[in-house]
Amino acid sequence: MELEYVNEHIGNKIKDLRNRNGLTQQELADRTELTKGFISQLERGQVSPSIVTLLDLIECLGTTASEFFKEAEQEPVVFSEEGFFEKVDEAGNSIQWIVPTAQKYRMEPLLVDLKPYQGLEEDKPHDGEEFGYLISGKLKLYLGDDEYTVNAGESFYYPAKRRHRIENPDGVPAKFIWVSTPPTF
């Protein structure tokens, strides 16, 4: 059973590298002087390559043995409040980065608490998109010269190519999830 797992693991990595390099099974076979059938069986974990053959495949796929066998670190999936980073402004408004180091990802989710009659600083036009979901309270969303009211339970979504800002026009706090892509904060 252990050998089957190893063969499957190696086969999956070979297939992944082949696809990332934009090669067909036939093209990889031609470069390594193997048959397309062997490459197919290898990728399905049905055969074990010799060490020399495996090293030749790894080299043809543009990597090294150490990189090929290096296990990828498992990225965290669940984040707790202990890892959140919070910024509170002079008015007491809170922005929490709820996915630590989100800057390295394609989107940046925030949890925002706006005090009554407070707003966030205007954001200049930039590439990307923004999404929000209002958990409680009320918001005014300003996109260029347009104004939108967002009530609890509603969401908003817009391309960020116009200047934009968000404020709480009400006498009760507003709490919302705000996701920006790419990360801008």
C-alpha positions as CSV (number, residue, x, y, z in Angstrom):
1,M,0.0,0.0,0.0
2,E,2.8,2.4,0.8
3,L,4.5,2.0,-2.6
4,E,1.1,2.7,-4.3
5,Y,0.9,6.0,-2.4
6,V,4.4,6.9,-3.4
7,N,3.8,6.1,-7.1
8,E,0.6,8.1,-7.0
9,H,2.3,11.1,-5.3
10,I,5.1,11.1,-7.8
11,G,2.7,10.7,-10.7
12,N,0.6,13.6,-9.6
13,K,3.6,15.8,-9.2
14,I,5.0,14.9,-12.6
15,K,1.5,15.6,-14.2
16,D,1.2,18.9,-12.4
17,L,4.7,20.0,-13.5
18,R,4.0,18.9,-17.1
19,N,0.8,20.9,-17.2
20,R,2.5,24.0,-15.7
21,N,5.1,23.8,-18.4
22,G,2.4,23.5,-21.1
23,L,3.6,20.1,-22.3
24,T,1.5,17.2,-23.6
25,Q,2.4,13.7,-22.5
26,Q,3.8,13.1,-26.0
27,E,6.1,16.1,-25.8
28,L,7.4,15.1,-22.4
29,A,7.9,11.5,-23.7
30,D,9.9,12.8,-26.7
31,R,12.1,15.0,-24.5
32,T,12.9,12.1,-22.2
33,E,13.1,9.4,-24.8
34,L,10.2,7.5,-23.1
35,T,6.9,6.4,-24.5
36,K,3.7,8.3,-24.1
37,G,2.2,5.2,-22.6
38,F,4.8,5.1,-19.9
39,I,4.2,8.8,-19.1
40,S,0.5,8.1,-18.9
41,Q,1.0,5.1,-16.5
42,L,3.5,7.1,-14.5
43,E,1.1,10.0,-14.0
44,R,-1.7,7.6,-12.8
45,G,0.7,5.9,-10.3
46,Q,0.7,2.6,-12.2
47,V,4.4,2.3,-12.6
48,S,7.6,3.2,-10.7
49,P,10.3,5.0,-12.6
50,S,13.9,4.2,-12.0
51,I,15.9,6.9,-10.2
52,V,17.7,7.8,-13.4
53,T,14.4,8.1,-15.3
54,L,12.9,10.2,-12.5
55,L,15.8,12.5,-12.4
56,D,15.7,12.9,-16.1
57,L,12.0,13.8,-16.0
58,I,12.5,16.2,-13.2
59,E,15.3,18.0,-15.1
60,C,13.2,18.1,-18.3
61,L,10.4,19.7,-16.3
62,G,12.7,22.5,-15.2
63,T,13.1,21.7,-11.5
64,T,15.6,20.0,-9.2
65,A,15.3,16.8,-7.2
66,S,15.3,18.8,-3.9
67,E,12.5,21.1,-5.1
68,F,10.5,18.1,-6.5
69,F,10.6,16.2,-3.2
70,K,10.2,19.3,-1.0
71,E,6.8,19.1,0.7
72,A,4.8,22.2,0.4
73,E,3.9,23.9,3.7
74,Q,0.3,23.7,4.5
75,E,-1.2,27.2,4.3
76,P,-3.5,28.0,7.2
77,V,-7.2,27.8,6.3
78,V,-8.9,28.9,9.5
79,F,-7.9,32.0,11.4
80,S,-9.0,33.0,14.9
81,E,-9.3,36.4,16.6
82,E,-5.9,36.0,18.3
83,G,-4.3,36.4,14.9
84,F,-6.3,39.4,13.8
85,F,-4.7,42.8,13.5
86,E,-6.8,45.8,14.5
87,K,-6.4,49.5,13.8
88,V,-8.5,51.9,15.7
89,D,-8.7,55.6,14.6
90,E,-9.1,58.7,16.7
91,A,-12.9,58.5,16.4
92,G,-12.9,54.9,17.7
93,N,-13.6,53.2,14.3
94,S,-12.1,49.8,14.1
95,I,-10.7,47.9,11.1
96,Q,-9.6,44.3,11.7
97,W,-7.5,42.4,9.2
98,I,-9.2,39.0,9.8
99,V,-6.8,37.0,7.6
100,P,-3.3,37.6,8.8
101,T,-0.8,38.4,6.0
102,A,-3.7,38.7,3.4
103,Q,-1.5,41.0,1.4
104,K,0.1,38.0,-0.2
105,Y,-3.2,36.7,-1.4
106,R,-5.5,38.1,-4.1
107,M,-8.1,39.5,-1.7
108,E,-8.1,41.2,1.6
109,P,-11.0,40.7,3.9
110,L,-11.6,43.2,6.7
111,L,-14.1,43.5,9.6
112,V,-15.0,47.1,10.0
113,D,-16.9,48.8,12.9
114,L,-17.9,52.4,12.2
115,K,-19.1,54.6,15.1
116,P,-22.3,56.6,14.6
117,Y,-21.9,59.5,12.1
118,Q,-18.3,58.5,11.3
119,G,-16.7,57.5,8.0
120,L,-13.6,56.1,6.5
121,E,-11.1,58.1,4.6
122,E,-11.9,58.5,0.9
123,D,-10.2,55.9,-1.2
124,K,-8.6,57.1,-4.5
125,P,-9.4,55.2,-7.7
126,H,-7.3,52.1,-8.1
127,D,-7.4,48.8,-10.0
128,G,-9.4,46.0,-8.5
129,E,-12.9,45.5,-7.0
130,E,-14.5,45.8,-3.6
131,F,-17.2,43.9,-1.9
132,G,-19.0,44.4,1.4
133,Y,-21.7,42.9,3.5
134,L,-23.4,45.0,6.2
135,I,-23.9,42.9,9.3
136,S,-25.6,45.6,11.3
137,G,-26.4,49.3,11.1
138,K,-26.6,51.4,8.0
139,L,-24.0,52.7,5.5
140,K,-23.8,55.4,2.9
141,L,-21.5,54.3,0.0
142,Y,-20.2,57.1,-2.3
143,L,-18.8,56.1,-5.7
144,G,-17.7,59.2,-7.6
145,D,-20.7,61.5,-7.5
146,D,-23.2,58.7,-6.8
147,E,-24.6,57.9,-3.4
148,Y,-26.0,54.5,-2.2
149,T,-27.7,53.5,1.0
150,V,-26.8,50.0,2.3
151,N,-29.0,48.5,5.0
152,A,-28.2,45.5,7.4
153,G,-28.3,42.3,5.5
154,E,-27.4,43.9,2.1
155,S,-24.2,43.7,0.2
156,F,-22.4,46.0,-2.1
157,Y,-19.9,45.4,-4.9
158,Y,-18.1,47.8,-7.3
159,P,-15.0,48.2,-9.4
160,A,-12.7,50.6,-7.6
161,K,-11.8,52.8,-10.6
162,R,-13.7,55.7,-9.2
163,R,-13.0,57.5,-5.9
164,H,-15.1,56.0,-3.1
165,R,-15.8,56.2,0.6
166,I,-18.1,54.7,3.2
167,E,-19.7,56.4,6.1
168,N,-22.2,55.6,8.8
169,P,-25.1,58.1,8.5
170,D,-27.0,56.7,11.5
171,G,-27.0,57.0,15.3
172,V,-26.1,53.4,15.9
173,P,-22.8,51.6,15.1
174,A,-22.4,49.9,11.7
175,K,-20.5,46.6,11.3
176,F,-19.5,45.1,8.0
177,I,-17.2,42.7,6.2
178,W,-15.2,44.4,3.5
179,V,-13.2,42.5,0.9
180,S,-10.8,44.3,-1.5
181,T,-9.0,42.8,-4.4
182,P,-6.1,43.2,-4.8
183,P,-5.2,44.0,-1.2
184,T,-4.8,47.8,-0.7
185,F,-4.6,48.4,3.1
